[in-house]
Amino acid sequence: MRLRYFAWLRQRVGVAAEEIDPPPDVRDVAGLIAHLRARSPRHAEAFGELAVVKVAVNQTHVGFDHPVAPGDEVAFFPPVTGG
């Protein structure tokens, strides 16, 4: 699974992207985030406030209940505003 981090999430995690092999019990975005939080303090900090985190799986915006699979690309980013 390829993970991509954007904006302040990238700064907090410390990398723009990473490849992981999540455990079999990770079935959805929420489970993936729980797994990532347990990986390191940097991940725990990045995902500390989920109300300001958006997710895309395979370039489609999804909710935290969306399923994930080993070959997916999952992107995490803050809400985008324009003006």
matplotlib code that plots the C-alpha trace (Angstrom):
import matplotlib.pyplot as plt

x = [0.0, 1.4, 0.7, 1.0, 1.0, 0.4, 1.0, 1.3, 0.6, 3.8, 5.7, 4.4, 5.0, 8.4, 8.0, 6.0, 5.2, 5.9, 5.1, 3.6, 2.3, -0.6, -1.7, -4.7, -7.0, -6.7, -9.8, -10.8, -9.3, -10.1, -8.3, -5.3, -5.2, -5.3, -2.4, -0.4, -1.0, 0.6, 3.6, 5.3, 4.9, 5.1, 2.2, 0.2, 0.7, -0.2, -3.5, -4.3, -7.2, -9.1, -11.7, -9.0, -7.8, -9.2, -8.5, -8.5, -8.1, -6.9, -7.5, -11.2, -12.2, -13.6, -14.7, -13.0, -15.3, -14.1, -12.3, -8.6, -6.6, -2.9, -2.4, -4.2, -2.8, -4.1, -3.5, -4.0, -4.3, -5.9, -9.1, -8.5, -9.9, -9.8, -10.5]
y = [0.0, 3.4, 6.3, 9.9, 12.9, 16.5, 19.9, 19.9, 16.1, 15.6, 17.8, 16.0, 12.5, 13.5, 12.0, 12.7, 9.1, 5.6, 2.0, -0.2, -3.7, -3.3, -6.2, -8.2, -6.6, -3.2, -3.2, 0.5, 4.0, 4.2, 1.0, 2.2, 5.4, 3.5, 1.3, 4.4, 6.1, 3.1, 3.1, 6.2, 9.4, 11.4, 9.5, 9.8, 13.6, 13.9, 12.0, 13.5, 15.6, 13.7, 16.5, 18.3, 15.3, 14.4, 11.1, 9.8, 6.2, 5.7, 9.4, 9.4, 11.3, 8.9, 8.7, 6.9, 3.9, 3.3, -0.1, -0.3, -3.1, -3.8, -2.3, 0.9, 4.4, 6.3, 10.1, 12.2, 16.0, 18.9, 20.5, 22.8, 26.3, 28.7, 32.4]
z = [0.0, -1.0, 1.4, 0.5, 2.9, 1.9, 3.5, 7.4, 7.5, 5.5, 7.9, 10.9, 9.6, 8.2, 4.7, 1.6, 0.8, 2.2, 1.3, 4.0, 4.3, 6.8, 8.9, 7.7, 10.3, 8.6, 6.4, 6.1, 6.4, 10.1, 10.7, 8.7, 10.7, 13.9, 12.7, 11.6, 15.0, 16.7, 14.4, 15.7, 17.7, 14.5, 13.0, 16.2, 16.1, 12.5, 13.0, 16.4, 15.1, 12.4, 11.9, 9.9, 7.8, 4.4, 2.6, -0.9, -1.9, -5.5, -6.2, -5.0, -1.9, 0.7, 4.3, 7.1, 6.7, 3.1, 2.5, 1.8, 0.1, -0.1, -3.7, -2.9, -2.9, 0.1, 0.3, 3.5, 3.3, 5.1, 3.8, 0.9, 0.8, -2.0, -2.6]

ax = plt.figure().add_subplot(projection="3d")
ax.plot(x, y, z, "-o")
ax.set_aspect("equal")
plt.show()
